[in-house]
Amino acid sequence: MKIVIPGGTGQVGTILDRALTAAGHEVVVLTRRPVRERQIGWDGRTLGAWAEAIDGSDVVVNLAGRSVSCRYTAANLRAMMGSRVDSARVVGEAIASASRPPRVWLQMSTATIYAHRFDAPNDEATGALGGTEPRVPGYWAYSVDIARNWEQAQEEADTPHTRKVALRAAMVMSPDRGGVFDVLSWLARLGLGGPVAGGAQYVSWIHDHDFVRAVEFLVDRDDFSGPVNLAAPAPLPQRAFMRALRTAWGVPVGLPATRWMAELGALALRSDTELLLKSRRVVPGRLLEAGFTFDHARWPQAADDLVRRARGGRRSR
């Protein structure tokens, strides 16, 4: 198959590009700064010559959007919104104008669209969308608005010959340098990987191999459209999540952090505490109902595998 990945140079795009290329597919990456073969330049906002890559392709997986690993200032939040909505809109325009449109368009979304909650898991059918939770920072609602608008841009695209799926993805865990697993491992190995603000908030995640397998599953399943949660079936509280990660690295102690300490740490890392404090209890209802099986369903075993690969320098699928 010919697969086009707009925004495919980040962590998740690198994982998909590597795995799909190894599986024998023709993969083309759209990026603002093309430097290698199979990369084509685009600006993520306007139609251009890059749209020729989509015409005649089989699959589009749009991952474009400003990284969430930043301070959530008003300017950065606007950039997150614009980069996601604009890229989804223009990908839709390219598909709509194609003489041979792809049969499926997988559009990245986020598990952050669900409410901050502890009482029950969020699946696609019964999950509570966020934005109105009491006693949370006001800008958390803007993150939900970003996700809603991101998905809406895909929904509104006039692509009657192309099936559309929104990937409500949890954190994708891989041993690649600079990814979320790498950052969390660095904290754990320094002895800083303890509970944050009590550690009761849930962490949703997905192993990189299962992420790729889920994408392949959704490409093959013509009966799937709309939002799909890409998350392992067993989210767990942050304190248990980090305990398992420390165990995998052989680190016996992780210092706890209060909310204000987390604020200082996020400032030092140029990140934001929403990534640490929001309870994302997300489960893959539609995938499980369709018979998808996770190779890495439980975090302790997944962490062991990721640590082994990180130690061995093996990044590939």
C-alpha positions as CSV (number, residue, x, y, z in Angstrom):
1,M,0.0,0.0,0.0
2,K,1.0,3.6,-0.4
3,I,0.6,5.4,2.9
4,V,1.0,9.1,3.4
5,I,1.8,10.5,6.8
6,P,1.4,14.3,7.2
7,G,3.4,15.4,10.3
8,G,5.2,12.1,10.3
9,T,8.6,13.2,11.7
10,G,7.6,13.3,15.4
11,Q,7.8,10.4,17.8
12,V,4.6,8.7,16.7
13,G,5.2,9.3,13.0
14,T,8.7,7.9,13.3
15,I,7.2,4.7,14.9
16,L,4.7,4.3,12.2
17,D,7.1,5.2,9.3
18,R,9.6,2.6,10.6
19,A,7.1,-0.2,11.1
20,L,5.1,0.3,7.9
21,T,8.2,0.7,5.8
22,A,9.6,-2.5,7.3
23,A,6.3,-4.2,6.5
24,G,6.9,-3.4,2.8
25,H,4.6,-0.4,2.3
26,E,5.5,2.7,0.4
27,V,5.5,5.4,3.0
28,V,5.6,9.2,2.2
29,V,6.0,11.7,5.0
30,L,4.8,15.3,4.7
31,T,6.9,17.7,6.8
32,R,7.7,21.4,7.0
33,R,11.4,20.5,6.7
34,P,12.1,17.6,4.3
35,V,15.6,16.3,4.6
36,R,15.4,12.7,3.5
37,E,14.1,10.5,0.7
38,R,10.3,9.9,0.9
39,Q,9.8,13.3,2.6
40,I,7.8,16.1,0.9
41,G,7.5,19.7,2.1
42,W,4.2,21.2,3.1
43,D,3.1,24.1,5.3
44,G,0.2,22.3,7.0
45,R,-2.2,25.0,6.0
46,T,-2.5,25.5,2.2
47,L,-2.9,23.2,-0.7
48,G,0.2,22.7,-2.8
49,A,2.2,20.2,-4.9
50,W,2.3,17.9,-1.9
51,A,-1.4,17.0,-2.5
52,E,-0.2,14.9,-5.5
53,A,1.2,12.4,-3.0
54,I,-2.3,11.9,-1.5
55,D,-3.9,11.5,-5.0
56,G,-3.7,7.7,-5.7
57,S,-2.6,6.8,-2.2
58,D,-4.3,4.0,-0.2
59,V,-4.2,5.4,3.3
60,V,-3.6,8.8,4.9
61,V,-2.6,9.0,8.6
62,N,-2.5,12.7,9.6
63,L,-0.4,13.3,12.7
64,A,0.3,16.9,12.2
65,G,0.1,19.4,15.1
66,R,2.3,21.4,17.4
67,S,3.8,19.3,20.2
68,V,2.0,19.3,23.5
69,S,5.3,19.1,25.4
70,C,5.4,22.9,26.1
71,R,4.2,25.5,28.5
72,Y,0.5,26.0,28.0
73,T,0.7,29.7,27.5
74,A,-2.1,31.4,25.5
75,A,0.1,31.6,22.5
76,N,1.1,28.0,22.6
77,L,-2.5,26.9,23.1
78,R,-3.5,28.9,20.0
79,A,-0.7,27.3,18.1
80,M,-1.8,23.8,19.1
81,M,-5.3,24.6,18.0
82,G,-4.4,26.2,14.7
83,S,-1.8,23.6,13.7
84,R,-4.3,20.7,14.3
85,V,-7.4,22.3,12.8
86,D,-5.6,23.7,9.8
87,S,-3.8,20.5,9.0
88,A,-6.9,18.4,9.3
89,R,-8.8,20.9,7.1
90,V,-6.2,21.0,4.3
91,V,-5.7,17.2,4.3
92,G,-9.5,17.0,3.8
93,E,-9.3,19.4,0.9
94,A,-6.5,17.4,-0.7
95,I,-8.5,14.2,-0.3
96,A,-11.7,15.9,-1.7
97,S,-9.8,17.2,-4.8
98,A,-8.1,13.9,-5.5
99,S,-9.1,12.0,-8.7
100,R,-8.2,8.8,-6.9
101,P,-8.8,9.5,-3.1
102,P,-7.5,7.2,-0.4
103,R,-9.9,4.6,0.9
104,V,-9.2,5.6,4.5
105,W,-8.1,8.7,6.4
106,L,-6.9,8.1,10.0
107,Q,-6.8,11.4,11.8
108,M,-4.9,11.8,15.0
109,S,-6.9,13.0,18.0
110,T,-6.3,12.6,21.7
111,A,-7.6,10.9,24.8
112,T,-7.4,14.3,26.5
113,I,-10.9,14.9,25.0
114,Y,-12.4,12.9,27.9
115,A,-13.1,14.3,31.3
116,H,-10.8,14.4,34.3
117,R,-12.3,11.6,36.4
118,F,-11.5,8.8,38.8
119,D,-14.8,7.0,39.3
120,A,-15.2,5.2,36.0
121,P,-13.3,4.5,32.7
122,N,-14.1,6.4,29.5
123,D,-14.9,4.4,26.4
124,E,-16.3,5.7,23.1
125,A,-19.9,4.9,23.9
126,T,-20.3,6.0,27.5
127,G,-17.3,8.2,28.2
128,A,-17.7,11.7,29.5
129,L,-16.2,14.4,27.4
130,G,-14.3,17.0,29.3
131,G,-14.5,20.8,29.6
132,T,-16.9,21.3,32.4
133,E,-15.2,19.6,35.3
134,P,-15.3,21.5,38.6
135,R,-12.1,22.5,40.5
136,V,-9.7,22.1,37.6
137,P,-7.6,24.8,35.9
138,G,-9.7,26.7,33.3
139,Y,-7.2,26.2,30.5
140,W,-7.8,22.4,30.7
141,A,-11.1,23.1,29.0
142,Y,-9.2,24.7,26.1
143,S,-7.3,21.4,25.6
144,V,-10.7,19.7,25.2
145,D,-11.8,22.4,22.8
146,I,-8.7,21.7,20.7
147,A,-9.6,18.0,20.5
148,R,-13.2,18.7,19.7
149,N,-12.3,21.1,16.9
150,W,-9.6,18.7,15.6
151,E,-12.1,16.0,15.2
152,Q,-14.8,18.4,13.8
153,A,-12.4,19.5,11.0
154,Q,-12.2,15.9,9.9
155,E,-15.9,15.3,10.2
156,E,-16.8,18.3,8.1
157,A,-14.4,17.3,5.3
158,D,-16.4,16.4,2.1
159,T,-14.7,13.1,1.4
160,P,-17.6,10.6,0.5
161,H,-15.2,8.0,-1.0
162,T,-12.8,8.0,2.0
163,R,-13.6,6.4,5.3
164,K,-12.7,8.6,8.3
165,V,-11.4,7.5,11.7
166,A,-10.4,9.7,14.6
167,L,-7.6,8.2,16.7
168,R,-8.2,9.2,20.4
169,A,-4.7,8.1,21.3
170,A,-3.3,7.9,24.8
171,M,0.5,8.4,25.4
172,V,2.4,6.2,23.0
173,M,5.2,4.5,24.8
174,S,8.4,3.6,22.9
175,P,12.1,3.6,23.8
176,D,12.9,6.2,21.2
177,R,15.0,9.1,22.4
178,G,13.0,12.2,23.4
179,G,9.6,10.4,23.6
180,V,7.4,10.4,26.7
181,F,8.8,7.0,27.9
182,D,12.3,8.4,27.6
183,V,11.4,11.4,29.7
184,L,9.6,9.4,32.4
185,S,12.4,6.9,32.5
186,W,14.9,9.7,33.1
187,L,12.9,10.9,36.0
188,A,12.5,7.4,37.4
189,R,16.3,6.7,37.1
190,L,17.0,9.9,39.0
191,G,14.9,8.8,41.8
192,L,12.2,11.4,41.0
193,G,9.6,9.1,39.8
194,G,7.3,9.0,42.8
195,P,3.6,9.9,43.2
196,V,2.7,13.4,42.0
197,A,0.1,15.2,44.0
198,G,-0.9,11.9,45.7
199,G,-0.7,9.9,42.5
200,A,-4.4,8.9,42.3
201,Q,-4.8,10.4,38.8
202,Y,-5.1,7.7,36.1
203,V,-2.5,7.3,33.3
204,S,-3.6,5.9,30.0
205,W,-1.0,4.6,27.7
206,I,-0.4,2.3,24.7
207,H,2.8,0.3,23.8
208,D,4.2,1.3,20.5
209,H,3.8,-2.2,19.0
210,D,0.2,-2.2,19.8
211,F,-0.3,1.3,18.5
212,V,1.1,0.1,15.1
213,R,-1.0,-3.0,15.2
214,A,-4.2,-1.0,16.0
215,V,-3.5,1.3,13.1
216,E,-3.1,-1.7,10.8
217,F,-6.3,-3.2,12.2
218,L,-8.3,0.0,11.6
219,V,-7.0,0.3,8.0
220,D,-8.1,-3.2,7.3
221,R,-11.5,-2.9,9.0
222,D,-13.9,-1.3,6.5
223,D,-16.6,-1.2,9.1
224,F,-14.8,1.2,11.4
225,S,-15.4,5.0,11.2
226,G,-15.6,7.8,13.8
227,P,-13.7,8.0,17.1
228,V,-11.7,5.1,18.3
229,N,-9.7,5.0,21.6
230,L,-6.1,3.9,21.1
231,A,-5.2,3.0,24.7
232,A,-4.2,-0.2,26.5
233,P,-7.2,-1.7,28.4
234,A,-5.7,-1.3,31.9
235,P,-5.1,2.4,32.8
236,L,-3.7,2.7,36.3
237,P,-3.1,5.4,38.9
238,Q,0.0,7.5,38.4
239,R,1.6,6.2,41.6
240,A,1.3,2.6,40.4
241,F,2.4,3.5,36.9
242,M,5.6,5.0,38.1
243,R,6.2,2.2,40.7
244,A,6.1,-0.3,37.8
245,L,8.4,1.8,35.7
246,R,10.9,2.1,38.6
247,T,10.8,-1.6,39.2
248,A,11.5,-2.2,35.5
249,W,14.6,0.0,35.8
250,G,15.6,-1.5,39.1
251,V,15.2,1.8,41.0
252,P,13.8,1.1,44.5
253,V,12.7,4.6,45.5
254,G,10.9,7.5,43.9
255,L,10.5,10.7,45.7
256,P,7.0,12.1,45.8
257,A,6.1,15.5,44.5
258,T,3.5,17.9,45.7
259,R,1.4,20.0,43.2
260,W,3.7,23.0,43.6
261,M,6.8,20.9,43.1
262,A,5.2,19.5,39.9
263,E,4.7,23.1,38.8
264,L,8.4,23.8,39.3
265,G,9.4,20.6,37.5
266,A,7.2,21.3,34.6
267,L,8.6,24.8,34.3
268,A,12.1,23.4,34.3
269,L,11.2,20.9,31.6
270,R,9.3,23.5,29.6
271,S,6.2,21.4,29.9
272,D,2.8,21.7,31.7
273,T,1.3,20.0,34.7
274,E,-1.9,19.1,32.9
275,L,0.2,16.2,31.4
276,L,0.9,15.0,35.0
277,L,-2.3,15.9,36.9
278,K,-5.2,15.3,34.6
279,S,-6.8,11.9,35.3
280,R,-7.1,10.2,31.9
281,R,-8.9,6.9,32.5
282,V,-9.5,5.8,29.0
283,V,-10.2,2.3,27.7
284,P,-10.4,0.9,24.1
285,G,-14.1,-0.1,24.0
286,R,-14.5,-0.3,20.3
287,L,-11.2,-2.2,19.6
288,L,-12.0,-4.8,22.3
289,E,-15.6,-5.3,21.0
290,A,-14.2,-5.9,17.5
291,G,-11.8,-8.6,18.8
292,F,-8.6,-6.7,18.8
293,T,-6.1,-8.3,21.2
294,F,-3.3,-6.3,22.9
295,D,0.1,-7.9,23.0
296,H,1.0,-5.5,25.9
297,A,-2.2,-5.1,27.9
298,R,-0.7,-4.5,31.3
299,W,1.8,-1.8,32.2
300,P,4.3,-3.7,34.3
301,Q,5.0,-6.2,31.5
302,A,5.0,-3.4,28.9
303,A,7.5,-1.4,31.0
304,D,9.7,-4.5,31.2
305,D,9.7,-4.8,27.4
306,L,10.4,-1.1,26.8
307,V,13.2,-1.0,29.3
308,R,14.8,-4.1,27.8
309,R,14.7,-2.5,24.3
310,A,16.0,0.8,25.7
311,R,18.9,-0.9,27.3
312,G,19.6,-2.9,24.1
313,G,19.4,0.2,21.9
314,R,16.6,-1.6,19.9
315,R,14.1,0.9,18.7
316,S,12.6,-1.1,15.8
317,R,9.4,-3.0,15.8
